[in-house]
Amino acid sequence: WSRFFPALARVDRLDELQRWRLRSLSSVEDMLDAVVQALARTGRLEKTYIFFTSDNGPWLLRDLHGGSAGLLRDGKGSTWEGGMRVPMLVRWPGVIKPGTLVNEIFSQEDWLPTLLAAAGEPNIVEKLKEGYKANGKTFKVHADGYNFMPYFKGEVKKGPREQILYFGAGGDLNAVRWNDWKVNFAVVNGNIATGIRE
């Protein structure tokens, strides 16, 4: 991470918590770099998609050691933006150009139809609703994801997802976002383990 944020290289200016975070980030960076180097050595890097993300916001149970959502409110277990939005780094040779910044509404469930479209099945969501046979078994389900391949390839200017539903850990619908608008029906005050829905 120090190559992205040169100020972090000045460890002598950091307090104990900042040094702990830097060590954590550095160890993750080292592990990811080892995987990338192994792929490069074996000639597989240009045929490999790399997705690096988190499942939700900072772990508030750990107080300051759990991370920060920056300018976004709250963290893991909440349906505030700090609990739901996460950064994602993607390396997808031939599809996503290096240095591309995406600020569209995207959900992890969008990877299913997107990756299947990349594999040659662009309409999997519709086919699954009707019943789709694969590997000797028929699947009839409603997949909530969207195919982002046309957007990632630059064929369209906007991603297909305009909305996202924010469910709490108990399965309750707490908020809905449509484009830049969001309405909260309820919020969870407290952390993921002991928070109260109000």
C-alpha positions in Angstrom: 0.0 0.0 0.0 3.0 2.3 0.5 3.4 2.5 -3.3 -0.2 3.9 -3.5 0.1 6.2 -0.4 3.8 7.4 -0.1 3.0 9.1 3.2 2.6 5.7 4.8 6.3 5.0 4.2 7.2 7.5 6.9 6.5 5.0 9.8 8.2 7.3 12.3 5.3 9.8 12.0 2.6 7.2 12.7 1.0 6.4 16.1 0.6 2.8 17.3 -2.8 2.2 15.8 -1.7 3.6 12.4 1.4 1.3 12.5 -0.8 -1.7 13.3 -3.0 -0.9 10.4 0.0 -0.4 8.1 1.4 -3.8 9.2 -2.0 -5.5 8.5 -2.2 -3.8 5.0 1.4 -4.7 4.2 0.9 -8.4 5.1 -2.2 -8.6 2.8 -0.3 -6.7 0.1 2.6 -9.2 0.4 0.3 -12.2 0.2 -1.5 -10.8 -2.9 1.8 -10.0 -4.5 3.1 -13.6 -3.9 0.0 -14.9 -5.8 0.4 -12.4 -8.7 4.1 -13.3 -9.0 3.4 -17.0 -9.0 0.8 -16.5 -11.7 3.3 -14.5 -13.7 6.1 -17.1 -13.3 3.8 -19.8 -14.6 2.5 -17.8 -17.5 -1.0 -17.7 -16.2 -1.4 -14.1 -15.1 -2.9 -12.8 -18.4 -5.5 -15.5 -18.3 -6.5 -14.9 -14.6 -9.1 -12.6 -13.2 -8.2 -11.2 -9.8 -11.0 -9.8 -7.6 -10.0 -8.2 -4.2 -12.7 -6.9 -1.9 -14.4 -7.2 1.4 -17.7 -8.5 2.5 -18.9 -5.3 4.3 -17.7 -2.2 6.2 -15.3 -2.0 9.1 -15.6 -4.3 12.1 -17.0 -2.0 14.8 -16.7 -4.6 17.6 -12.9 -4.0 17.4 -13.4 -0.2 17.9 -10.6 1.7 16.1 -8.7 -1.6 15.4 -11.6 -2.8 13.2 -11.0 -0.1 10.6 -12.7 3.0 9.3 -15.4 3.7 6.7 -13.9 7.1 6.2 -16.6 9.7 5.4 -19.3 7.0 5.3 -21.4 6.3 8.4 -21.1 3.3 10.6 -19.8 -0.2 9.7 -20.3 -4.0 9.6 -23.8 -5.0 10.5 -25.4 -1.7 9.7 -27.3 -0.7 6.6 -25.8 2.7 6.6 -23.4 3.3 3.7 -20.3 2.6 5.9 -21.7 -0.9 6.5 -22.5 -1.7 3.0 -20.1 0.0 0.6 -16.7 -1.6 0.1 -13.8 -0.9 -2.2 -13.0 -3.5 -4.8 -9.9 -4.0 -6.9 -10.3 -6.0 -10.1 -7.7 -7.1 -12.6 -9.4 -8.5 -15.7 -7.1 -8.5 -18.7 -8.9 -7.7 -22.0 -12.1 -6.6 -20.3 -11.4 -3.9 -17.7 -8.7 -1.4 -18.6 -6.0 -0.7 -16.0 -6.7 2.4 -14.0 -10.5 2.3 -14.6 -12.6 3.8 -11.8 -16.1 2.5 -11.5 -18.6 4.3 -9.2 -21.8 2.5 -10.3 -24.1 0.6 -7.9 -22.7 -2.9 -7.9 -23.3 -5.9 -5.7 -21.3 -9.0 -5.2 -24.3 -11.0 -6.6 -23.7 -9.3 -9.9 -20.6 -11.4 -10.4 -22.6 -14.5 -11.2 -24.3 -13.3 -14.3 -21.3 -11.2 -15.3 -18.8 -14.1 -15.1 -21.2 -16.5 -16.8 -21.6 -13.9 -19.6 -17.8 -13.9 -19.9 -18.0 -17.7 -20.2 -20.6 -17.4 -23.0 -23.9 -17.4 -21.2 -25.1 -13.8 -21.3 -28.8 -14.4 -20.3 -28.4 -16.7 -17.3 -30.7 -14.7 -15.0 -33.7 -15.1 -17.4 -32.8 -18.7 -18.1 -32.7 -19.5 -14.4 -36.2 -18.2 -14.0 -37.5 -20.6 -16.6 -35.4 -23.5 -15.5 -31.8 -24.0 -16.7 -30.2 -27.4 -17.1 -26.5 -27.6 -16.2 -24.3 -30.6 -15.4 -27.3 -33.0 -15.4 -29.4 -30.9 -13.0 -32.2 -28.3 -13.6 -32.0 -25.0 -11.6 -35.1 -22.9 -11.4 -34.3 -19.8 -9.2 -34.5 -16.1 -9.3 -30.9 -14.8 -9.4 -30.7 -11.1 -8.2 -27.6 -10.2 -10.1 -27.0 -8.1 -13.2 -24.7 -8.7 -16.2 -22.1 -5.9 -16.2 -20.0 -7.2 -19.1 -21.3 -4.6 -21.6 -20.4 -1.9 -19.1 -17.0 -3.3 -18.3 -16.2 -3.6 -21.9 -17.2 0.0 -22.6 -20.1 -0.9 -24.9 -22.5 1.1 -22.7 -21.9 4.1 -20.5 -24.0 3.1 -17.5 -24.1 -0.1 -15.5 -27.4 -2.0 -15.5 -28.1 -1.8 -11.7 -30.1 1.2 -10.6 -31.2 0.0 -7.2 -30.0 -2.0 -4.2 -31.9 -3.4 -1.2 -30.3 -3.1 2.2 -31.1 -6.0 4.4 -30.0 -6.3 8.0 -28.4 -9.4 9.6 -31.8 -10.6 10.6 -33.2 -10.5 7.1 -35.2 -7.3 7.5 -35.4 -4.8 4.7 -33.9 -1.7 6.3 -33.4 0.6 3.3 -33.7 0.9 -0.5 -31.4 2.9 -2.8 -32.4 4.0 -6.3 -29.6 5.7 -8.2 -28.5 8.6 -5.9 -31.5 8.4 -3.7 -31.8 6.3 -0.5 -34.6 5.8 2.0 -34.1 4.2 5.4 -37.1 2.3 6.9 -35.2 1.2 9.9 -31.6 1.3 11.3 -29.5 -0.9 13.5 -28.0 1.0 16.4 -24.9 -0.8 17.8 -22.7 -3.5 16.4 -23.6 -6.6 14.4 -23.8 -8.8 17.5 -25.8 -6.7 19.9 -27.3 -3.9 17.7 -31.0 -3.0 18.1 -33.2 -2.5 15.0 -35.2 0.7 15.3 
